[in-house]
Amino acid sequence: MPSTTVSPRELASGLLALPGVYRPQADTRLLADALAQEDVGPTTEVLEIGTGTGAVALSAAARGARVTAVDVSRRAVATARLNALRRGLPLRVLHGDFVTRTSGGRYDVVVTNPPYVPSPDTRLPVSGPQRAWDAGPAGRLVVDRICAHAPALLRPRGILLMVHSAMCGTEDTLKRLAEAGLTAQTTLRTSVPWGPVLRSRRAWLQKQGLADGEEEQEELVVIRAQSL
């Protein structure tokens, strides 16, 4: 299998980001590293859920894959399309909810960096940059939907690669994917310093039992699931 490490600079090189669009960060890089280890080529059909700038989708397109990307943010859709044009790569970008926009579609590889940051709000935000990270009190409002719908999106032996924080429950994700009929395991991990969003919510996270008073590092994981 191909294997390479994607630096943040390489991943974001030449990419535009309209205001409010999530820029490639450590979780984007970790997902790109996981994708780099998969056998992706001209016969591979790839779906990215929550494409943002299109960084990961374009890394697959650069290897010859046929890539569809979807995002609920109109600005993200416009950004990904602009970046595809600038790089001269074919990329089909759809606006809307991934379940609706991909209905009936099947893919060899599905990649996603969904919103996963625990938030006091019980519903997903409908506007603003926080749509890229806020995901309800457990951080699982989008993760759980992806777990539930992944089997319908994957071809036989298809692969799901999903990155999220261990704070929102790695074992819960593995369990849900197994219950959905997929074989799943954690394949990559890294630790990064807390960002401004987590720091601003420290007291609330402690009250929820999601963090302690001394915590300064967030563990990110990539979960790889495969259909039968």
C-alpha positions, 0 to 999 in steps of 0.5 A, a space after each residue: 500500500 502507498 504510505 506517505 506523511 502529509 505535512 500541514 504546509 503540503 496539505 494547505 499549500 495553495 489552498 484558498 479558504 473563504 471566511 468561516 471555512 475550516 482550514 486544514 489543521 492537525 485532524 485534517 492532516 491525520 485523515 490525509 495520512 490515513 488516506 495515503 495508506 489506502 490503495 487509491 487510484 483511477 478506478 477508486 470512487 471516493 466520497 468526502 463528507 464535510 470537505 471544507 477547503 477540499 484538502 483531503 478530497 483533492 489529495 485523493 483526486 491527485 492520485 486519479 480517484 473519482 471524488 465527490 465531496 459534500 458540505 452543508 456550508 455554501 462557503 465551503 462548497 465554493 471554496 472547494 470548487 475554487 481550489 479544485 479549479 486552481 489545482 486543475 483537478 476534477 472534483 464534484 462538490 455538492 451542497 447539503 446534508 450528506 445523507 440526502 445528497 448521496 442517496 443511492 450512491 456507493 463508494 470504495 472509500 468514504 473519508 470524513 472529518 466531521 464536527 466532533 467538539 462537545 458543545 452545550 447546545 443540544 442542536 447543531 448550529 445552522 450558521 457560522 464557522 462553528 458548524 465545522 466543529 460543534 456537535 452537541 453535548 457528547 460531540 457525537 451528533 454527526 459522528 453517530 449519523 455517519 456510523 449509521 449511514 456508512 453501510 449504505 454508502 460503502 461498496 463491498 469491501 469499501 472503507 470508511 476513514 473517520 477522524 475525531 477527538 477521543 473526547 467524544 468516545 472512540 470505543 462508542 464509535 467502534 461499537 456503533 460501526 460494529 453494530 452497523 455490520 462493519 469491522 472497525 479499528 483505530 489506526 492512527 492517533 496523535 495528541 495536539 494542544 487544546 485550541 481556543 474552543 476547548 479552552 473557552 469551554 474548560 469549566 463546562 467540559 469538566 462539569 460534563 466529565 469530559 476533561 479534568 482541570 490539568 488537561 492540555 492535550 487532545 487526542 485525535 484518532 482515525 477510525 478505519 471501518 470496512 464493509 463485508 
